[in-house]
Amino acid sequence: MTPDEYAAALDAERSARNDRARYVVCEEHGAHALMRRNGSGQAWGVARHVSQETAELAAAFLNRLKEDEA
C-alpha cells in the first residue's frame, strides 16, 4: 500500500465513523432535547436544555469533538 493509498483509506475510515452518528436537537415536551442519532435513524436522548441556543451549542460542540477524535 502506498502512502497515498494509506492516507485515502484513513480518510475514508474517518468519514465513515463521522457519518455513523450525529448529535441533533429536537423539541419535545416544552424543552429542547439533545439527542444522538445513529446512521440508521435511531436516536436516544443525551440531555435536555431549556433554551434552544444552549442545546444547539452543545450539539455543535459534541459533533466537532467527535470529528476531531476520528
SVG drawing of the C-alpha trace seen along z (x, -y; Angstrom):
<svg xmlns="http://www.w3.org/2000/svg" viewBox="-45 -30 49 32">
<polyline fill="none" stroke="black" stroke-width="0.4" points="0.0,0.0 1.4,-3.3 1.4,-6.3 -1.3,-8.0 -3.5,-4.9 -2.9,-4.6 -3.9,-8.3 -7.0,-7.8 -8.0,-4.7 -7.6,-6.6 -9.7,-9.4 -12.4,-7.1 -12.5,-5.4 -12.7,-8.7 -15.6,-9.8 -17.4,-6.6 -17.1,-7.0 -18.3,-10.6 -21.3,-9.6 -22.5,-7.0 -23.8,-9.2 -24.6,-12.9 -25.9,-14.9 -29.2,-16.7 -31.6,-19.0 -35.3,-18.1 -38.1,-19.9 -40.2,-17.7 -42.5,-18.5 -41.5,-22.2 -37.8,-21.6 -35.1,-21.0 -33.6,-17.6 -30.0,-16.9 -30.1,-13.5 -27.6,-11.2 -28.8,-9.8 -27.1,-6.9 -26.8,-6.1 -30.0,-4.0 -32.1,-6.9 -32.4,-5.6 -32.0,-8.3 -31.7,-8.5 -31.7,-11.4 -28.5,-12.7 -29.6,-15.8 -32.4,-18.4 -32.0,-22.1 -34.4,-24.9 -33.1,-27.1 -32.7,-26.0 -29.5,-28.0 -27.8,-26.1 -28.9,-22.7 -27.6,-23.7 -24.3,-24.9 -23.9,-21.6 -24.7,-19.6 -22.3,-21.6 -19.6,-21.2 -20.1,-17.4 -20.2,-16.9 -16.9,-18.9 -15.3,-16.9 -16.4,-13.6 -14.9,-14.7 -11.6,-15.7 -11.4,-12.2 -11.8,-10.5"/>
</svg>
